Amino acid sequence: MKQQFSLLPKIAALSIAAAFAAPAMAQTAGSNIVNLGWFHLAPQDSSETLRINSPAAVAGPVAGSGATVGNADTLGVAFTHFFTDNVAITTDVGIPPTFKLTGTGTIASAGEVGKAKQWSPAVIAKWYFGDGNSQFRPFVGAGVSYVWYSDVELSNQFQGLLSTKFTGSATAAKSTADLSSSWAPVLNVGATYNFNKNWSLGFSVAYIPLKTKADITTTLPSGTQVKSSTSLTLNPIVTFLSVGYKF
């Protein structure tokens, strides 16, 4: 009897060791994984010269004008489904970050030109290296994102600059803006570290070639509207650090 009881701790220890040595079964065919984490968006931006399109009497480029877009951060969620041990589809969504646009060159005096919220859900096909039981799994992926903007606002300083240009008064005219929506490709690389069969840590880097057109409408006291436009190249590099749970 004493010998039987003395074996129990050894059996328990062997069971625990066997559990840790067993395959994690973390990312196999049929697995569904939700990741929650932080997106950091760093635009590799450039802009074209602001151009006045109409009326013809004032049409032409605003020489030396330009703008730059700042970085943004937001909370993100990703849902991944594994069709095989190596092939998966991920859907990325996030709370729309607010991007701020700052004037450069001849409109630098305006400071912040405007801001807008960017919506950019993405669907990405991924290839995971290794097998479904690997603890560390790098991946590559490619997909598509549809990008649109809301809450587009021009700053009072920039509106004042346009108003002064067209009327001689900083408060006589008001301006509004719209940003064009578009489809954009997504290139993605990253890796997942599986702590156990349910929990993991993920990190990825994505590049999104992205361009948008800004259309600006300035309404003069007479009711006449001055139409201006420019193009912004954003090309953001997006990093995503997240915690994942398999269910």
C-alpha positions in Angstrom: 0.0 0.0 0.0 2.8 2.4 0.9 4.5 1.6 -2.4 1.3 2.4 -4.3 1.0 5.8 -2.6 4.6 6.6 -3.3 4.0 6.1 -7.0 1.2 8.7 -7.2 3.4 11.8 -7.2 5.6 10.2 -9.9 2.6 9.4 -12.0 1.3 12.9 -11.6 4.6 14.4 -12.6 4.8 12.3 -15.7 1.3 13.2 -16.6 2.1 16.9 -16.4 5.3 16.5 -18.4 3.4 14.5 -21.1 0.7 17.3 -21.3 3.4 19.9 -22.0 5.1 17.6 -24.5 1.9 16.9 -26.3 1.2 18.8 -29.6 -0.4 22.2 -29.0 -2.9 21.8 -31.8 -3.0 25.6 -31.9 -3.5 26.3 -35.6 -4.9 23.4 -37.5 -7.6 23.0 -40.2 -10.9 24.3 -38.9 -9.4 26.5 -36.2 -10.9 29.9 -35.5 -8.8 32.6 -33.8 -9.7 36.1 -32.6 -6.9 38.6 -32.1 -7.3 41.8 -30.1 -4.5 44.4 -30.2 -3.1 47.7 -31.3 -2.7 49.0 -34.9 0.0 51.6 -35.5 -0.3 53.3 -38.9 2.7 55.2 -40.3 2.0 56.9 -43.6 4.8 57.1 -46.1 3.1 60.1 -47.6 3.4 62.8 -50.3 1.0 65.3 -51.8 0.4 67.1 -55.0 0.2 70.9 -55.3 -3.2 72.3 -54.3 -5.0 73.3 -57.5 -8.0 75.7 -58.0 -10.2 74.2 -60.7 -13.0 76.7 -61.0 -14.2 79.3 -61.6 -11.9 80.0 -64.5 -11.0 83.5 -63.3 -9.0 82.1 -60.4 -8.1 78.6 -61.7 -4.5 77.4 -61.4 -2.1 75.8 -58.9 -1.3 77.3 -55.5 2.5 77.3 -56.0 4.6 75.6 -53.4 1.6 74.2 -51.5 1.7 70.8 -49.9 0.7 68.7 -46.9 1.9 65.8 -44.7 -0.1 63.2 -42.8 0.8 62.2 -39.2 0.9 58.7 -37.7 -2.2 57.2 -36.0 -3.0 54.5 -33.5 -6.1 52.5 -32.9 -7.6 49.3 -31.3 -8.0 46.5 -33.8 -9.7 43.1 -34.0 -8.8 40.2 -36.4 -10.7 37.0 -37.1 -8.8 34.1 -38.7 -10.1 30.8 -40.0 -7.7 28.0 -41.0 -8.9 26.1 -44.1 -5.9 23.8 -43.8 -3.0 23.6 -41.4 -1.2 26.2 -43.6 -3.8 28.2 -45.4 -6.0 30.8 -43.6 -8.1 33.9 -44.3 -8.0 36.8 -41.9 -10.5 39.7 -41.6 -9.0 42.8 -40.0 -11.2 45.6 -38.6 -10.5 48.4 -36.2 -11.8 51.5 -34.6 -11.3 54.1 -37.3 -8.1 56.1 -36.5 -8.1 59.9 -36.9 -5.4 61.2 -39.3 -4.3 64.8 -39.1 -3.1 66.7 -42.2 -0.5 69.5 -41.7 0.2 72.1 -44.3 3.7 72.5 -45.8 5.4 75.0 -48.1 3.2 78.1 -48.9 0.4 76.8 -46.7 2.5 75.9 -43.7 1.3 78.9 -41.8 -2.1 77.2 -41.5 -0.6 74.5 -39.3 -3.1 71.7 -39.1 -5.1 71.8 -42.4 -7.7 69.2 -41.4 -8.5 65.8 -40.1 -10.5 62.7 -41.0 -11.4 59.2 -39.7 -10.2 56.4 -42.0 -12.2 53.2 -42.3 -10.1 50.4 -43.9 -11.4 46.8 -43.2 -9.2 44.2 -44.9 -9.4 40.6 -46.0 -6.0 38.8 -46.2 -5.1 35.3 -47.4 -2.2 33.9 -45.5 0.3 31.0 -45.8 1.6 29.8 -42.4 5.0 28.0 -42.4 5.5 24.9 -40.3 2.7 22.6 -39.1 -0.4 23.2 -37.1 1.4 22.1 -33.9 4.3 24.5 -34.2 4.8 26.9 -31.3 6.3 29.6 -33.6 4.7 30.1 -37.0 5.8 32.9 -39.4 3.4 33.8 -42.2 3.1 35.8 -45.4 -0.1 37.1 -46.8 -1.8 39.3 -49.5 -5.3 40.7 -49.7 -7.4 43.7 -50.3 -8.8 46.6 -48.3 -11.7 49.0 -49.0 -10.8 52.5 -47.7 -13.2 55.4 -47.1 -13.3 58.4 -44.8 -15.7 60.1 -42.5 -15.8 63.2 -40.2 -13.7 65.1 -42.7 -13.0 68.6 -41.2 -10.9 71.5 -42.4 -9.3 73.6 -39.7 -10.4 77.2 -39.0 -6.9 78.3 -39.9 -6.9 76.7 -43.3 -10.4 77.9 -44.0 -9.2 81.4 -43.1 -6.3 81.1 -45.4 -8.6 80.2 -48.3 -11.1 82.8 -47.4 -8.3 85.5 -47.4 -7.0 84.3 -50.8 -10.5 84.6 -52.4 -12.1 87.5 -50.5 -9.4 89.3 -48.6 -11.1 88.5 -45.3 -10.3 85.5 -43.1 -13.9 84.9 -42.1 -16.0 85.8 -45.2 -15.9 82.3 -46.9 -16.4 78.8 -45.5 -14.8 75.6 -46.9 -15.6 71.9 -46.8 -13.8 68.9 -48.1 -14.4 65.3 -49.3 -11.9 62.5 -49.6 -12.3 59.8 -52.3 -12.8 56.1 -51.3 -10.9 53.3 -53.1 -9.8 49.6 -53.1 -6.2 49.0 -52.1 -4.0 45.9 -52.1 -2.5 44.7 -48.8 0.9 42.9 -48.4 1.4 41.3 -45.0 4.2 39.4 -43.1 4.2 38.4 -39.5 4.4 35.6 -37.0 2.4 33.9 -34.2 3.8 32.5 -31.0 1.5 29.9 -29.4 1.6 29.7 -25.6 -0.8 26.7 -25.5 -3.7 25.3 -27.5 -5.8 28.4 -26.9 -3.6 31.5 -26.3 -1.1 33.1 -28.6 0.8 36.4 -29.3 0.8 37.8 -32.8 2.8 40.5 -34.6 2.5 41.6 -38.2 3.6 44.3 -40.6 1.4 45.3 -43.6 2.0 47.7 -46.5 -1.0 49.3 -48.2 -0.3 51.3 -51.4 -3.0 54.0 -51.0 -3.9 57.3 -52.7 -6.9 59.6 -52.2 -8.2 62.7 -53.8 -9.3 65.7 -51.7 -12.0 67.9 -53.2 -12.4 71.3 -51.5 -15.4 73.5 -51.9 -15.2 77.2 -50.7 -18.4 79.1 -50.6 -18.0 82.9 -51.1 -20.4 85.5 -49.6 -22.0 85.9 -53.0 -22.9 82.2 -53.1 -20.3 81.4 -55.7 -18.4 78.2 -55.1 -14.6 77.8 -55.7 -13.6 74.2 -56.4 -10.1 73.1 -55.4 -8.4 69.7 -55.3 -5.2 67.8 -54.5 -4.1 64.2 -54.3 -2.6 62.6 -51.2 -0.4 59.5 -51.4 -0.5 57.7 -48.0 1.1 54.3 -48.5 0.9 53.4 -44.8 3.0 50.8 -43.1 0.7 49.2 -40.5 2.0 47.2 -37.5 -0.3 45.0 -35.4 0.6 43.6 -32.0 -2.1 41.4 -30.5 -3.2 38.6 -28.3 -5.1 35.7 -29.8 -7.6 33.2 -28.5 -8.6 30.0 -30.4 -12.1 28.7 -30.1 
